[in-house]
Amino acid sequence: MSIPRRTLLGILGGSAVALPVLGAAASWAGRGTDTRGKVSFERRIHAPPLASSRIDAQGQRVFDLTIAAGRTEFTPGRPSTTWGVNGDHLGPTLRAARGEKVRMNVSNALDEATSLHWHGMHLPPSMDGGPHQMIEPGTTWSPSWTVHQQAATLWYHPHPHGRTAQHVYRGLAGMFLIDDDAAPPELPHTYGVDDIPLIVQDRRLPGGVLDPDEPTAGTTGLLGDRILVNGTLGPYLDITTRRVRLRILNGSNARVFRFHFADRRAFELVATDGGLLPAPRATDQVQLAPGERAEIVVTLTPGERVVLCSTDPDTGAGFVQRDGGADRFDVLQLRAAATLAPSPRLPERLAEAPRLPAHTAVDQRVFELAEHTINGRRMSADRIDLTVRKDTTEIWEVRTGDGTLHSFHVHDVQFQVLTVNGSTPPAHLAGWKDTVLLPPGTSMRLIMRFADYADANSPYMYHCHMLYHEDQGMMGQFMVLEPGQRPNPPSAHHAAHH
């Protein structure tokens, strides 16, 4: 039986530390990892480097990306074997504008096949970088598409079926920012100065070294006891402006973060996965599951230091399963300069975000996530689980069925959350989303429109974004078709590189 964490704390007299601490690997609800006040913020971090690009003869913005192994010292003098894109670990930030055509030349210098998926991007399925677009060692994959969506913080990561957890854990991840002239100029927007992407990931570093083969541990997946930001342990960020925009990505395999500042100061939530909210929303916390993003704007005073933390995420933790719901971390220290450049006040309106009317949906579907399956089925590369007609709207009800923490990510589309357990969604779910967290007992109704692209030969994916669950088969395939088209799924060998 799964006992909610809040109930558990009541049983234990409201204390999450009423039971002895056994360490991160053996901990469970009530026995959490706690690094608050114990992190020495000794390493300065910067925004990830912007990827260089060029405009070719066809007017495409071209990025040249190489996936390769490297060496990274998370702790001085203790090098780890890591993977990176155009470097030893992680990857550069890709940046393109709405309406621009992009081309990615992705070369694989590893000794095994991998892929790169453009998470959150609206694009043809053959360009998506899912498990059907594998890049063999020594080869180059060159997808191209036109950016047809509003300003947003997206990201990229590998998506090989059965190996995604390990490939991400070793370091393959990076940001993909979309610019849009419609975004208000008052938002902080100078990259690396007042506009900073933060890739937050938990890791285990036994002896100070990353074990690249660890990420299958636990019911939920691997939960590390050390936090990296932009690949750096014990990070601090120098701030030179009164307001700073932090684009936060939870790039972890399984951990849920509930971010807030140590002094509980309020900040403005300005964007979620798919782009800007209609208006800034004042809050003092934001929760992100793996794959989710949030953009926040925080105001600082000259000379102050403030710590970004994560404590007690609402995971629905059960008494005998560990999902990180009792863990508490110091994540990043912000250090404001003695003099801060002025920043404009945020506008009252950020973006147009018309709602998709529920009555326009032509179909409603149910997806139950349980025991590494969706609707009782594990992923099969040569089975198409459903087909959707192009330029139609659907409502997908997603729910958990096994008492375990899950999430749900849909490729190609940004969706809107209609209800959570039958009620109006909270503020952080009011914008465009592509990934949502599903604690045990949760049901969400999501509305989405499948526009622009149809392909009878290439599927999109939907899956749990707890990467261990995904690798175990909690994933399905769908195709978007023109009226009268019949699916012609690819053969299994294209997606079965274990």
C-alpha positions in Angstrom: 0.0 0.0 0.0 1.3 3.5 -0.9 1.1 6.0 2.0 1.2 9.6 0.8 4.3 11.4 2.2 2.2 14.1 4.0 0.3 11.3 5.8 3.6 9.6 6.6 4.9 12.8 8.2 1.8 13.1 10.3 2.3 9.5 11.5 5.8 10.4 12.5 4.8 13.6 14.3 5.5 15.9 11.4 9.2 15.1 11.2 10.9 13.8 8.1 13.9 12.9 10.2 12.3 10.8 12.9 14.0 7.8 11.3 17.8 7.3 11.0 19.6 8.4 7.9 21.0 5.5 5.9 22.4 7.4 3.0 21.2 8.3 -0.5 21.3 4.8 -2.0 19.2 3.2 0.7 17.0 6.1 1.6 13.2 6.3 1.1 10.4 8.6 2.1 11.3 9.9 5.6 15.0 9.1 5.1 16.0 11.8 2.7 19.3 13.2 1.5 19.9 16.7 2.9 22.7 19.0 1.7 21.3 22.3 2.9 24.1 24.4 4.5 26.7 21.7 3.5 27.6 22.8 -0.1 30.7 24.9 -0.5 29.9 27.1 -3.5 33.5 27.3 -4.9 33.1 27.0 -8.7 31.9 29.9 -10.8 29.5 28.9 -13.6 28.5 30.7 -16.8 25.8 30.2 -19.3 26.5 27.3 -21.6 28.4 28.5 -24.7 26.3 29.5 -27.7 26.8 27.1 -30.6 28.3 28.6 -33.7 26.3 28.5 -36.8 26.4 29.7 -40.4 23.8 30.5 -43.1 24.2 28.2 -46.2 23.3 28.9 -49.8 19.7 27.8 -49.2 19.3 30.3 -46.4 19.3 27.6 -43.7 21.0 28.2 -40.3 23.4 25.3 -40.1 24.8 23.9 -36.9 27.7 21.3 -36.9 27.4 19.0 -33.8 29.7 16.2 -32.9 28.8 13.6 -30.2 32.0 12.2 -28.6 33.5 10.9 -25.4 35.6 13.1 -23.2 37.0 13.6 -19.7 35.5 15.9 -17.0 36.8 16.7 -13.5 33.7 17.1 -11.3 36.1 17.0 -8.4 39.7 18.3 -8.8 42.2 15.6 -9.8 39.5 12.9 -10.3 38.6 12.8 -14.0 35.5 11.0 -15.1 34.7 9.6 -18.5 31.8 11.6 -19.9 30.1 12.3 -23.2 29.4 15.6 -24.7 28.3 17.5 -27.8 31.1 19.7 -29.2 33.0 19.2 -25.9 33.7 16.8 -23.1 30.3 17.1 -21.3 26.9 18.5 -22.1 26.5 20.6 -25.2 26.3 24.2 -26.4 23.1 26.2 -26.5 21.4 26.2 -29.9 19.6 29.3 -30.8 17.2 30.0 -33.8 14.4 32.4 -34.6 10.8 31.7 -35.3 10.3 31.3 -39.0 13.9 30.4 -39.6 14.9 27.2 -41.4 17.6 25.2 -39.5 19.8 22.2 -40.4 21.6 20.1 -37.9 24.7 18.1 -39.0 25.0 15.6 -36.1 28.1 13.4 -36.3 28.6 10.4 -34.0 32.2 9.9 -32.8 31.1 7.4 -30.2 31.6 3.6 -30.5 27.9 3.0 -30.3 24.8 4.3 -32.0 22.8 7.2 -30.5 20.4 9.9 -31.5 19.5 13.5 -30.7 15.9 14.4 -30.0 14.8 18.0 -30.1 12.6 18.0 -27.0 9.6 20.3 -27.3 10.1 21.1 -30.9 7.3 21.1 -33.4 8.7 19.4 -36.5 8.3 16.5 -39.0 8.6 13.1 -37.4 11.5 12.1 -39.6 13.5 15.0 -38.1 12.5 14.4 -34.5 15.5 12.4 -33.4 13.6 9.6 -31.7 14.6 6.0 -31.6 13.9 5.6 -35.4 16.6 8.2 -36.3 19.6 6.4 -34.9 23.1 7.8 -35.8 25.5 4.9 -36.3 29.2 5.4 -35.2 31.1 7.3 -37.8 28.1 8.7 -39.6 26.3 12.0 -39.8 22.6 12.7 -39.6 21.3 16.0 -41.1 17.7 16.9 -40.3 16.3 20.2 -41.3 13.0 22.0 -40.6 11.5 25.4 -40.3 10.9 26.7 -36.7 7.1 27.1 -36.4 6.6 28.1 -32.7 6.8 30.9 -30.3 9.8 31.9 -28.1 10.6 29.0 -25.8 13.2 27.2 -23.8 13.6 23.7 -25.4 16.4 21.2 -25.1 18.0 18.3 -26.8 19.1 14.8 -25.6 19.6 11.3 -26.9 16.6 8.9 -27.5 18.0 5.4 -28.2 15.4 2.8 -27.2 16.6 1.0 -24.1 19.7 3.2 -23.6 18.4 6.7 -23.1 19.0 6.8 -19.4 22.7 5.9 -19.8 23.3 8.3 -22.7 21.8 11.2 -20.9 23.5 10.3 -17.6 26.9 10.3 -19.3 26.4 13.9 -20.3 24.5 14.3 -23.6 22.1 17.2 -23.1 21.9 20.9 -24.1 19.5 23.8 -24.4 17.7 24.9 -27.6 16.3 28.4 -27.4 13.7 29.8 -29.8 13.6 33.6 -30.3 10.5 35.5 -31.4 10.1 39.2 -32.1 6.8 39.1 -30.4 8.5 38.6 -27.0 8.4 41.7 -24.8 11.7 43.7 -24.8 11.4 44.3 -21.0 12.2 40.6 -20.3 15.9 40.1 -19.5 17.4 38.9 -22.8 21.2 39.4 -22.9 22.5 35.9 -23.1 25.0 35.1 -20.4 24.4 38.4 -18.5 20.8 38.6 -17.4 19.5 35.6 -19.3 21.1 32.4 -18.0 20.2 28.8 -18.9 20.6 26.4 -16.0 20.8 22.6 -16.6 20.2 21.0 -13.2 21.0 17.3 -12.8 21.5 15.0 -9.9 24.4 12.5 -10.0 26.2 10.0 -7.9 30.0 10.6 -7.7 31.5 7.8 -5.6 35.1 8.8 -4.9 34.4 12.0 -6.9 34.0 10.0 -10.2 30.9 9.5 -12.3 29.9 5.9 -12.8 28.4 6.0 -16.3 26.6 2.6 -15.9 24.6 3.4 -12.8 21.3 5.0 -13.9 19.1 2.0 -13.7 19.0 1.9 -9.9 15.7 2.1 -7.9 12.0 1.9 -8.7 11.8 5.4 -10.2 15.3 5.3 -11.6 18.6 6.7 -10.4 18.5 9.4 -7.8 21.9 11.0 -7.2 23.0 12.7 -4.0 25.1 15.5 -5.7 23.7 18.3 -7.8 25.4 19.6 -11.0 24.4 22.9 -12.6 25.6 23.3 -16.1 27.9 20.4 -15.4 29.5 22.0 -12.3 29.5 20.8 -8.7 29.2 23.4 -6.0 28.3 26.3 -8.4 27.9 30.0 -7.9 26.7 32.5 -10.5 27.8 36.1 -10.6 24.9 38.5 -11.1 25.5 42.0 -12.5 21.9 43.2 -13.1 19.0 44.0 -10.8 16.8 41.3 -12.4 18.0 38.1 -13.9 16.1 35.6 -16.0 16.9 32.0 -15.1 15.9 29.3 -17.7 15.8 26.2 -15.6 15.9 22.7 -17.1 15.4 19.6 -15.0 17.9 17.5 -17.0 17.8 14.6 -14.5 17.0 11.0 -15.2 14.4 10.6 -12.4 14.6 13.3 -9.8 11.8 15.9 -9.2 12.9 19.3 -8.0 10.8 21.9 -6.1 12.9 25.0 -6.6 12.8 28.0 -4.2 15.2 30.4 -2.7 16.5 29.9 0.8 15.0 33.1 2.1 11.7 32.2 0.4 11.7 35.4 -1.7 9.1 35.7 -4.4 10.0 35.6 -8.0 8.1 35.8 -11.3 7.3 32.7 -13.3 7.3 33.9 -16.9 7.4 30.7 -19.1 7.0 27.0 -19.0 7.9 24.2 -21.5 6.3 25.7 -24.6 6.9 29.4 -24.1 5.8 32.5 -22.3 2.8 32.6 -20.0 0.1 35.2 -20.8 1.3 37.2 -17.8 4.0 37.0 -15.1 2.9 34.9 -12.1 4.4 35.8 -8.7 5.3 32.7 -6.7 8.0 31.5 -4.3 8.4 28.0 -5.7 8.3 26.0 -8.9 8.3 22.2 -9.3 9.9 20.5 -12.3 10.0 16.8 -13.3 12.7 15.5 -15.6 12.4 17.2 -19.0 10.3 20.1 -17.7 11.5 23.7 -18.0 10.6 27.0 -16.3 11.7 30.5 -16.9 11.8 32.7 -13.7 12.8 36.3 -13.2 14.3 37.1 -9.8 15.2 40.5 -8.3 18.4 41.0 -6.3 19.9 43.8 -4.2 23.5 44.9 -4.5 26.1 42.7 -2.7 23.7 40.0 -1.5 24.1 36.2 -1.8 21.1 33.9 -2.0 20.9 30.2 -2.5 18.5 28.4 -4.9 17.3 25.3 -3.1 15.1 22.3 -3.7 13.1 20.7 -0.9 10.3 18.2 -0.4 8.9 17.9 -3.9 5.3 16.7 -4.1 5.9 13.3 -5.5 3.3 11.3 -3.7 6.0 9.2 -2.0 5.0 5.9 -0.5 6.3 4.5 2.8 8.4 1.8 1.2 9.5 3.4 -2.1 12.1 6.0 -2.7 11.3 8.7 -5.3 13.2 11.7 -3.8 10.2 13.3 -2.1 12.0 13.7 1.2 15.3 15.1 -0.3 16.6 18.6 0.3 19.4 20.3 -1.6 21.3 23.5 -1.9 21.6 23.9 -5.7 23.2 27.2 -6.7 24.4 30.4 -5.0 23.6 33.7 -6.7 26.2 36.4 -5.9 25.0 39.9 -6.7 27.7 42.5 -7.6 28.2 45.5 -5.3 26.6 47.6 -8.0 23.8 46.2 -10.2 22.8 47.6 -13.6 19.2 48.7 -13.6 16.5 46.4 -15.2 13.1 47.4 -16.5 10.0 46.3 -14.7 8.3 43.3 -16.3 5.3 44.0 -18.5 1.8 43.1 -17.3 1.3 41.0 -20.5 3.9 38.6 -21.9 2.3 36.6 -24.8 -0.9 35.7 -26.4 -2.0 32.2 -25.3 -5.4 31.4 -26.7 -7.0 28.3 -25.1 -7.8 25.3 -27.2 -11.6 24.8 -26.7 -12.5 21.3 -25.4 -15.5 21.1 -27.7 -13.2 21.2 -30.8 -11.6 17.9 -29.9 -12.5 15.1 -32.4 -11.3 12.3 -30.2 -10.6 11.5 -26.6 -8.2 8.9 -25.5 -7.0 7.4 -22.2 -3.5 6.4 -21.3 -2.8 4.5 -18.1 0.8 4.3 -17.0 1.6 1.2 -14.9 4.3 -1.4 -14.5 6.5 -0.1 -17.3 3.6 -0.2 -19.8 1.1 2.3 -21.2 -2.3 0.8 -21.5 -0.8 -2.6 -20.8 1.7 -2.5 -23.6 5.4 -2.1 -23.7 7.1 -0.3 -26.5 7.4 -2.2 -29.8 9.3 -0.5 -32.6 7.1 -2.0 -35.3 3.7 -1.4 -33.7 1.9 1.9 -34.2 -0.3 2.4 -31.1 -2.6 5.0 -32.5 -3.1 7.3 -35.5 -4.2 10.9 -35.5 -5.7 12.9 -38.4 -3.7 16.0 -39.3 -5.1 19.4 -38.4 -7.3 17.9 -35.7 -7.5 18.5 -31.9 -7.7 15.7 -29.3 -8.0 15.3 -25.6 -5.7 12.8 -23.9 -6.4 11.7 -20.4 -3.3 10.4 -18.7 -3.3 8.7 -15.4 -1.1 6.5 -13.1 -2.2 3.0 -12.3 0.5 1.4 -10.1 1.2 3.7 -7.1 4.5 4.8 -8.7 5.7 8.3 -9.7 5.5 8.8 -13.5 5.5 11.6 -16.0 4.2 12.0 -19.6 5.8 13.6 -22.6 4.4 13.9 -26.1 6.6 14.5 -29.1 5.9 17.3 -31.7 3.1 19.1 -29.8 2.7 21.6 -27.0 -0.5 20.9 -25.1 -2.6 22.6 -22.5 -3.7 21.0 -19.2 -7.5 21.1 -19.0 -7.9 19.5 -15.5 -5.9 17.8 -12.8 -8.0 15.2 -10.9 -11.1 16.9 -12.3 -10.1 20.4 -11.0 -8.7 23.5 -12.7 -4.9 23.2 -13.0 -2.6 25.2 -10.8 -0.8 28.3 -12.1 2.4 26.5 -13.2 0.4 24.2 -15.5 -1.5 27.1 -17.1 0.8 27.6 -20.1 2.0 25.5 -23.0 3.5 22.2 -21.9 5.1 19.1 -23.4 5.9 17.2 -20.2 3.8 16.8 -17.0 4.4 15.0 -13.7 2.0 12.3 -12.5 2.3 11.5 -8.8 0.4 8.3 -7.8 -3.4 8.6 -8.1 -3.2 11.6 -10.5 -5.3 12.0 -13.7 -4.8 14.8 -16.1 -6.8 15.8 -19.2 -4.5 17.3 -21.9 -5.7 19.0 -25.1 -3.5 19.2 -28.1 -3.6 20.0 -31.8 -1.7 18.0 -34.5 -1.0 20.5 -37.2 1.3 20.9 -40.2 3.0 17.5 -40.5 1.8 14.1 -41.7 3.9 11.1 -42.5 2.8 7.5 -43.0 6.3 6.2 -42.6 7.6 7.9 -39.5 6.1 7.9 -36.0 6.2 10.3 -33.1 6.6 9.0 -29.5 4.8 9.4 -26.2 6.3 8.1 -23.0 7.1 8.4 -19.4 10.1 10.8 -19.0 11.5 8.9 -16.0 14.2 7.6 -18.2 14.5 4.2 -16.6 10.7 3.7 -17.1 11.0 4.8 -20.7 13.9 2.4 -21.3 11.9 -0.5 -19.8 9.2 0.0 -22.4 6.8 2.7 -21.0 6.5 4.3 -24.4 4.2 4.2 -27.4 4.2 5.4 -31.0 1.6 7.5 -32.9 1.4 8.7 -36.5 -0.2 11.8 -37.8 -1.8 11.0 -41.2 -3.7 12.8 -44.0 -7.3 11.7 -44.5 -7.2 8.3 -46.2 -3.6 7.6 -45.4 -2.6 4.2 -43.9 0.4 3.8 -41.6 3.5 2.1 -43.0 5.6 1.7 -39.8 9.4 1.3 -40.0 10.9 -2.1 -39.2 12.0 -2.9 -35.7 15.7 -2.9 -36.4 15.9 0.9 -36.9 14.9 1.4 -33.3 16.4 -1.5 -31.5 20.0 -0.6 -30.6 20.5 -1.9 -27.1 
